[in-house]
Amino acid sequence: MADMGHPARAIGLRLNCPRVYDKLIDMRRCQTCEDYCGGNGAEIRCGYSPDQEKASVHPRNSLNNLAGNEWLFFTKSVLQTSYPSAHGQNLRRQHGANKPPQLMEHIIEFFTKPGQSVLDPFAGVGGTLIGATLCGRRATGIELNPRWIEVYRQVCRQEGLAEQEMIEGDCLTVLEELAAAGRRFDFVVTDPPYSVALEKTLSGDRYAGKHANRRTDFDSFSSDPRDLRNLSTFEEYYQAMGRMAALLHPLLGSGGYLAVIIRDSYQGGQYLMASYEVGRRIEAAGFVMKGIKVWYGTGARVRPYGYPYAYVPNIVHQNILIFRR
Ligand SMILES: C[S@@+](CC[C@H](N)C(=O)[O-])C[C@H]1O[C@@H](n2cnc3c(N)ncnc32)[C@H](O)[C@@H]1O
């Protein structure tokens, strides 16, 4: 189980140095006062002691087990972190788009109480499933590619984690089956493919051979036609995301939350607001958008796209779209 202690607990971070451009340094940051307490092994300054008693949970808190200050911390619309490599990252890194289990734990802890159930229809190597295990929630993952399911199982064996339910298959089929079987979940959180497979115009072979900062591990996940990344157009991809949302509807109780992590794209000289398009399709499936939390993983690599002629963004953030049924 995760340390559910005081929200001011220090977390080991590698942060961009606030003074030196693009330099990563080891720091510790207090989650409450956000004071940088720099330097390796430095003490945090906010006065937090791990022995301090956890602030109490409001007696009418029906959503989670967070104290008021933990609740408010989560509602900030920006989250800037770089989580330490842990929980089998040595194995999970084979999947170029895996998510830190600590990030998923942070999200799950807000939208559920201990023991409740979480569903992830695009489970990959199990970032959500491991995050749920860390905070004592039950989880079900659906993943198309058996290779990633095997990596998740290896991680569980290596880390001594109990395996959560992982179903192999196309989520657009499996979600229907789960609904037909009368399954219900308290929360859905997922990190789907962000787009159809894009041509790498700015980080592909032509540049990658010469420039280390133009190389990318990120690649098409599979040749399976059911993989959303293998759809032909963005429009087909947006429609598939809408279909997924419609299938999730009967699986979530009334008032249940859905969180979808999406990264916008830049293609053909144009910024594509995938988050907006996916958000609209999910709303059309009967969900109300409640907010966007921007996650900036501070270690994201920056590439000299456009330099020195034109503005081309380095998209270093991802949007966590939050909906309610
Ligand atoms: C961005 S990754 C998810 C990574 C995951 N959050 C993790 O920590 O490993 C998206 C995943 O969706 C899977 N996928 C794509 N189309 C799918 C489909 N139709 N049904 C189920 N999974 C699918 C891909 O194989 C890929 O592993």
The ligand as an ORCA input file, in Angstrom:
! r2SCAN-3c Opt
* xyz 0 1
  C      -0.382      4.493    -24.820
  S      -0.403      2.768    -24.693
  C      -0.875      2.465    -23.014
  C       0.311      2.355    -22.109
  C      -0.060      2.085    -20.661
  N      -0.624      3.240    -20.030
  C       1.137      1.612    -19.862
  O       1.473      2.169    -18.805
  O       1.790      0.679    -20.348
  C      -1.841      2.289    -25.584
  C      -2.051      0.792    -25.646
  O      -3.291      0.537    -26.283
  C      -3.182     -0.717    -26.941
  N      -4.277     -0.802    -27.925
  C      -4.389     -0.193    -29.129
  N      -5.571     -0.494    -29.701
  C      -6.235     -1.284    -28.833
  C      -7.516     -1.914    -28.849
  N      -8.343     -1.778    -29.892
  N      -7.896     -2.645    -27.767
  C      -7.052     -2.783    -26.693
  N      -5.819     -2.225    -26.632
  C      -5.412     -1.490    -27.691
  C      -1.779     -0.696    -27.542
  O      -1.308     -2.015    -27.787
  C      -0.996      0.042    -26.441
  O      -0.341     -0.859    -25.589
*
